[in-house]
Every structure is written in structure tokens, then in C-alpha cells.
Amino acid sequence: MPQEVRGVIAKAKGEPVSVETIIVPDPGPGEAVVEIKACGVCHTDLHYREGGINDEFPFLLGHEAAGIVESVGDGVTDVAPGDYVILNWRAVCGSCRSCLKGKPQYCFATHNATQKMTLADGTELSPALGIGAFCDKTLVAAGQCTKVDPAAKPEVAGLLGCGVMAGIGAAMNTGEVGRGDSVAVFGCGGVGNAALEGARLAGASIIIAVDIDDQKLEWAKNFGATHTINSSKEDAVEKIRELTGGNGVDVAIEAVGLPKTYEQAFYARDLAGTVVLVGVPNPEMRVELPFIEIFGRGGSLKSSWYGDCLPSRDFPMLIDLYLQGRLNLDGFVSETIGIDGVEEAFHKMERGEVLRSVVVM
């Protein structure tokens, strides 16, 4: 029987969000209803509110979440009611050309729930990243549910659903950081600090955090940064070379999504080094680099999709590392808030006051 629950809705571009009654249908074939326990306030949700993703308003916001499976539809075998899960926005199809090549982490045909959640008047909602988790319960494709150890607190476990996984994966999966490597991360918000943490986990010896905000650089020290650079006060590329014997880093990770910082990352890497773009640019942005430099420096220029993660592989592993005290997920949680605090959390994010506000249901 369909249920009435509370949810955070963005009704129109740039307008403040509101808490509304939404209708969650019973799960159909391949679907699951999940009772949300906690959901992080990610910058992507702000992009949705600002119309930066698409204009399919109204949006049901929230996607970085952990919860308990309440019910499942026909044909669902991987999860069952009572399972503790992290939601992911990459439900692997298993049959696209990437999956058939044995590379499901790049699945080109990820899917969401078929049915729509609605407002009480029947208006269909567009769930953020196919999830919509700023609500008491949400409807998702069962493949978007990844079982993990329930000993992990939901306010930290859910962060792996987006930003923290994107950053850790940018270092460990896309950048393939190895033991003894040198790494620079440009931009030390939630994703950038997660990239620092990923570099630390991978065994990097020199981990350089670059930002224009001294507070964010202080936070970076808690996630493995061995050196920090305020690029508003000194030349980041020159300083990185100074810290690496004049060579540059093995892996440079851009976690801002700006042409200027991408160019800095490009020139801050060593010969045959790797540049990883995990920051999200807008469609109007352009990068101009000398073609001879792209050829002459060699190496790789990569984009990281969701940290090139495979949720079924990476989420349980990272939760295990957290429970062993080896992954600092707690450090990402700046505050916990109620469902009515999302709009103010957006403003705190814009002012750079928090790494993550987390809605606890």
C-alpha cells in the first residue's frame, strides 16, 4: 500500500527547498523501498536546486544515504527486508558493452526505479541521482542498495554513497596511487579531502593539499595531507615542484571543476604522471593547453566517474576499513541536522563552513 512520508523538495530553480508530503508506492519488480536513517547534504543536491543538472522540477533531493530495506518487489534476490544498506547511483546493468567486457565499474546503462514517487496531489517527482533520500522512505532500484556491516553509523556510512567514494576512488581506482607515490589534490572540500584520504590509504608518501581557504587546508591535515599550499598566496605549481625534488607529483587530482585548477594540476605532475579530474565543470567551461605539452609530458589525463567505483566491491571494503579505525569517515561529518535544516545547510556549504552536514531521520 502506498505510504505518505516527508521529503525535501526543490520546486523551482533557485527557490528555497521545502519539506512536503510525498507518496511512496509499493516496490514493483526489481525495486526496493528503503527507510532512510541518514543522508549527507552534497553539493550535487545544490546543483539540482539551482537547475545545474536539468530542469525536471520538482526534485526530491538527497542521495548520499544509508538505511534499512523495508520491502522489495518481485525478482529481487540480492537484498531483503531488514538489510542495512548504502544507496548508490550506479545500479550496474550487467549486460551493456562495458559490463560484458568485465568492467562493470564503467557500466553505461545504470538504472533507477521504474515507478515514480509523487507529491500528494499526484505531481511526479524527479529523485536526485535516481535516489531522493532527504525523506523518511524512498523507492529505488534494488541494485542501488549495497549491503554493508550494520555496525557502521548511518551518518558516516551514507557518505560513501557519493562524495567520499568519489574522492577515495579518484585516488585509489582512477589515479591508481601506489605505495611511495607523490600526490597533489586541488580543492579540499568533501571530495578533495576524501581524495587525500584515499591517497593515504594507498600508501602515498607525499600528499599535498592545495586550496585558497586556510580553514580547508587545516581540515586537510586530518585526512593525510603531509603538506598544504594556499594557492592564493603562493604559486602552487612551483611549490609542488619544490616539494618533489623539482619534478612534480606522480598523481595530480583536480577536485574543483575549474579550468584554472585543472591547468595547475596538469603542470604540477611529473613526466609520465597522471591527472585525474573528479571536480564537476559546467558545460560552458573550456581548457586550453599546448598540444606539444600534452604529448611531451606523456602519462594520462583521466576523468573519474563516481571514483570509478563498483559499489558491491568498494562499499563493504571501505566500511570494514572504517570499523578497523583505518578510514576517517567521522572526520567528514561537520554537523547532524533534521530534515528541515537542508536549506540552511546549503548556505553553510556555500560559505565553506562545513565539510558535510548530515540529515539524521
MOURKA-V501869 format. One record per residue. N is the residue number from 1. RES is the residue in one small letter. D_LAST is the distance of its C-alpha to the last C-alpha in Angstrom with 1 decimal. Layout:
N:RES:D_LAST
N:RES:D_LAST
This chain:
1:m:21.9
2:p:19.8
3:q:16.5
4:e:15.2
5:v:11.5
6:r:10.1
7:g:10.7
8:v:12.1
9:i:15.8
10:a:18.8
11:k:21.7
12:a:24.6
13:k:25.8
14:g:25.0
15:e:23.4
16:p:20.3
17:v:17.2
18:s:15.8
19:v:13.0
20:e:14.8
21:t:15.0
22:i:15.4
23:i:17.3
24:v:16.5
25:p:19.8
26:d:20.6
27:p:21.2
28:g:24.7
29:p:26.9
30:g:25.4
31:e:21.8
32:a:18.6
33:v:15.5
34:v:12.4
35:e:9.2
36:i:6.7
37:k:5.2
38:a:5.8
39:c:8.2
40:g:11.2
41:v:13.0
42:c:16.3
43:h:19.7
44:t:20.1
45:d:17.5
46:l:19.7
47:h:22.7
48:y:21.5
49:r:21.1
50:e:24.5
51:g:26.1
52:g:26.9
53:i:26.0
54:n:27.4
55:d:27.7
56:e:26.0
57:f:24.0
58:p:21.7
59:f:19.1
60:l:15.5
61:l:14.3
62:g:12.3
63:h:13.8
64:e:13.2
65:a:10.6
66:a:10.5
67:g:9.7
68:i:11.9
69:v:14.8
70:e:15.0
71:s:18.4
72:v:21.0
73:g:24.0
74:d:27.7
75:g:29.0
76:v:25.8
77:t:26.9
78:d:25.1
79:v:21.7
80:a:21.2
81:p:18.6
82:g:16.9
83:d:17.3
84:y:14.9
85:v:15.1
86:i:14.8
87:l:15.3
88:n:18.5
89:w:20.4
90:r:23.7
91:a:24.2
92:v:27.8
93:c:30.3
94:g:33.0
95:s:35.9
96:c:36.2
97:r:39.0
98:s:36.8
99:c:35.4
100:l:38.9
101:k:40.1
102:g:37.8
103:k:35.5
104:p:32.2
105:q:30.4
106:y:32.1
107:c:31.5
108:f:32.8
109:a:31.3
110:t:27.6
111:h:26.0
112:n:22.9
113:a:22.2
114:t:25.2
115:q:23.6
116:k:21.9
117:m:18.8
118:t:20.0
119:l:19.5
120:a:20.5
121:d:24.1
122:g:24.3
123:t:24.1
124:e:23.2
125:l:20.4
126:s:20.9
127:p:17.8
128:a:17.8
129:l:19.7
130:g:19.6
131:i:15.9
132:g:13.7
133:a:10.2
134:f:8.6
135:c:7.8
136:d:6.6
137:k:9.7
138:t:12.4
139:l:16.1
140:v:17.8
141:a:21.2
142:a:21.2
143:g:22.8
144:q:19.7
145:c:18.1
146:t:19.4
147:k:19.4
148:v:19.1
149:d:19.4
150:p:16.4
151:a:17.6
152:a:16.0
153:k:12.7
154:p:10.0
155:e:9.7
156:v:13.5
157:a:14.1
158:g:12.4
159:l:14.8
160:l:17.6
161:g:16.6
162:c:18.5
163:g:19.8
164:v:20.4
165:m:22.0
166:a:24.0
167:g:25.5
168:i:26.2
169:g:27.6
170:a:29.8
171:a:31.5
172:m:31.7
173:n:32.0
174:t:33.5
175:g:35.4
176:e:36.3
177:v:36.5
178:g:38.7
179:r:39.9
180:g:41.8
181:d:40.8
182:s:40.4
183:v:37.4
184:a:36.5
185:v:33.1
186:f:33.3
187:g:30.2
188:c:27.8
189:g:24.4
190:g:21.6
191:v:23.7
192:g:26.9
193:n:25.7
194:a:24.4
195:a:28.0
196:l:29.4
197:e:27.5
198:g:28.7
199:a:32.2
200:r:32.1
201:l:30.9
202:a:33.8
203:g:36.3
204:a:37.3
205:s:39.7
206:i:39.4
207:i:36.1
208:i:36.4
209:a:33.6
210:v:34.7
211:d:33.1
212:i:34.3
213:d:31.7
214:d:32.6
215:q:29.1
216:k:27.9
217:l:31.0
218:e:30.1
219:w:26.7
220:a:28.7
221:k:30.6
222:n:27.6
223:f:27.3
224:g:31.0
225:a:33.0
226:t:36.5
227:h:37.7
228:t:36.2
229:i:37.9
230:n:37.3
231:s:38.9
232:s:39.4
233:k:41.9
234:e:43.6
235:d:44.3
236:a:41.7
237:v:43.9
238:e:46.8
239:k:44.7
240:i:43.1
241:r:46.7
242:e:47.8
243:l:45.1
244:t:46.1
245:g:49.9
246:g:50.5
247:n:49.0
248:g:45.4
249:v:42.4
250:d:42.1
251:v:38.7
252:a:37.5
253:i:33.9
254:e:33.1
255:a:29.4
256:v:29.9
257:g:31.5
258:l:34.5
259:p:38.2
260:k:39.3
261:t:37.0
262:y:37.8
263:e:41.5
264:q:41.0
265:a:39.3
266:f:42.2
267:y:44.9
268:a:43.1
269:r:43.4
270:d:46.4
271:l:48.8
272:a:47.4
273:g:43.9
274:t:40.7
275:v:38.6
276:v:35.1
277:l:33.3
278:v:29.5
279:g:29.0
280:v:28.7
281:p:31.7
282:n:32.2
283:p:34.9
284:e:37.6
285:m:37.7
286:r:40.8
287:v:42.0
288:e:45.7
289:l:47.2
290:p:50.8
291:f:51.3
292:i:53.6
293:e:50.9
294:i:48.6
295:f:51.5
296:g:52.9
297:r:49.8
298:g:49.0
299:g:45.8
300:s:42.7
301:l:40.6
302:k:37.3
303:s:34.1
304:s:31.0
305:w:28.8
306:y:25.3
307:g:27.1
308:d:29.3
309:c:26.9
310:l:27.0
311:p:23.4
312:s:24.8
313:r:27.0
314:d:25.2
315:f:21.6
316:p:22.7
317:m:25.4
318:l:23.3
319:i:20.8
320:d:23.9
321:l:25.2
322:y:22.1
323:l:22.4
324:q:26.1
325:g:25.5
326:r:27.1
327:l:24.3
328:n:22.7
329:l:19.1
330:d:17.9
331:g:20.2
332:f:18.4
333:v:15.3
334:s:16.6
335:e:13.6
336:t:9.9
337:i:8.7
338:g:6.7
339:i:6.9
340:d:10.4
341:g:11.5
342:v:12.2
343:e:15.9
344:e:16.7
345:a:15.3
346:f:17.8
347:h:20.5
348:k:19.9
349:m:20.1
350:e:23.3
351:r:24.7
352:g:24.2
353:e:22.4
354:v:19.5
355:l:19.4
356:r:15.7
357:s:12.9
358:v:9.6
359:v:6.4
360:v:3.8
361:m:0.0
